[in-house]
Amino acid sequence: MTNEEKTKLGNFRNLIAYAASESPEVNFMEYKTGGGVEGKTYRCLKEDCDAVSRFAEEKGLSGAHIALVGPACYSWAVAFLGFVCAGCVMVPLAPTEKDDMNSKLFQFADCSVFCFDKKHDSL
């Protein structure tokens, strides 16, 4: 891919669509499970990110500041990329940080939505 072609991609939505069309069965991410190693393909990434984007757009969240906290995993990547593709501003919070610090960051970043895993539902 030339630099000019890369520039035409322009945003995450186009980049994900390009990867899914050029390498649909190539793994975007691999991770350990109880039964070994599993992977998620670029096709799967596009489908999942599109679902998050549709949800955000249907809820009128385009432009919203969204805090996201949780472990580094496929679902975190999908949430982050899906919301970005919908025009949201993502504010990733550190899952190892204390709740009071993440709460301050949430307020400082003027977030209106909080996306979290079970471990961080107290925020």
C-alpha positions in Angstrom: 0.0 0.0 0.0 1.4 3.4 -1.0 1.4 6.4 1.3 -1.2 8.0 -0.9 -3.5 5.0 -0.5 -2.9 5.0 3.3 -3.8 8.7 3.4 -7.1 8.0 1.6 -8.2 5.7 4.4 -8.5 8.8 6.5 -10.1 7.4 9.7 -10.5 4.3 11.8 -13.8 3.3 10.1 -12.1 3.2 6.7 -9.0 1.5 8.1 -11.1 -1.3 9.7 -13.2 -1.7 6.5 -10.0 -1.9 4.4 -8.5 -4.5 6.7 -11.7 -6.6 6.7 -11.9 -6.5 2.9 -8.3 -7.2 2.2 -7.6 -9.8 5.0 -11.0 -10.9 6.4 -9.8 -14.2 7.9 -6.5 -12.9 9.3 -6.5 -12.5 13.1 -6.7 -8.9 14.4 -6.0 -10.2 17.9 -5.2 -13.5 19.5 -5.7 -14.2 23.2 -5.4 -17.1 25.7 -8.4 -18.9 27.0 -8.9 -21.9 29.2 -8.7 -24.1 26.2 -5.7 -22.6 24.5 -5.4 -19.6 22.1 -8.3 -18.1 20.2 -8.4 -15.3 17.7 -10.7 -12.6 16.3 -10.5 -11.8 12.6 -10.6 -8.5 10.9 -14.0 -9.4 9.5 -15.2 -10.1 13.1 -13.7 -6.8 14.3 -15.5 -4.9 11.5 -18.8 -6.5 12.4 -18.5 -5.9 16.1 -17.2 -2.3 15.7 -20.1 -1.6 13.3 -22.6 -2.9 15.9 -21.1 -0.6 18.6 -21.2 2.3 16.2 -24.8 1.7 15.3 -25.7 1.6 19.0 -23.9 4.9 19.6 -25.5 6.6 16.6 -29.0 5.3 17.6 -28.6 6.6 21.1 -27.4 10.0 19.8 -23.9 9.7 21.3 -21.9 11.1 18.3 -19.6 13.7 19.8 -20.1 12.5 23.4 -17.1 12.1 25.7 -17.1 8.5 26.8 -14.9 7.1 29.6 -13.9 3.5 29.1 -12.3 1.4 31.8 -11.5 -2.3 31.8 -8.8 -4.9 31.1 -7.0 -4.8 27.8 -8.9 -7.4 25.7 -10.9 -7.7 22.5 -14.1 -6.3 23.9 -12.2 -3.2 25.2 -10.7 -2.7 21.7 -14.1 -3.1 20.0 -15.8 -0.6 22.4 -13.0 1.9 21.9 -12.9 1.6 18.1 -16.7 1.3 17.7 -17.4 4.5 19.6 -14.6 6.3 17.8 -16.1 5.3 14.5 -19.4 6.8 15.6 -17.7 10.1 16.2 -17.3 9.8 20.0 -14.4 11.2 22.0 -12.9 8.3 24.0 -11.3 8.8 27.4 -9.6 5.6 28.4 -9.2 5.2 32.1 -6.5 3.0 33.8 -8.1 -0.1 35.3 -5.3 -0.2 37.8 -5.9 3.4 39.0 -7.9 4.0 42.2 -11.6 4.8 41.7 -11.3 8.3 43.1 -8.6 9.2 40.5 -10.6 7.7 37.6 -13.7 9.6 38.9 -11.7 12.9 38.8 -10.5 12.1 35.3 -14.1 11.3 34.2 -15.3 14.7 35.5 -12.2 16.6 34.1 -12.8 15.2 30.7 -16.5 16.2 30.8 -17.6 12.6 30.1 -21.3 12.0 29.8 -21.1 8.2 29.4 -19.2 5.6 31.4 -18.4 2.2 29.8 -17.0 -0.3 32.4 -16.5 -3.9 33.4 -17.9 -5.5 36.5 -14.8 -4.7 38.5 -15.3 -0.9 38.1 -19.1 -0.6 38.6 -18.5 1.4 41.8 -17.3 4.4 39.8 
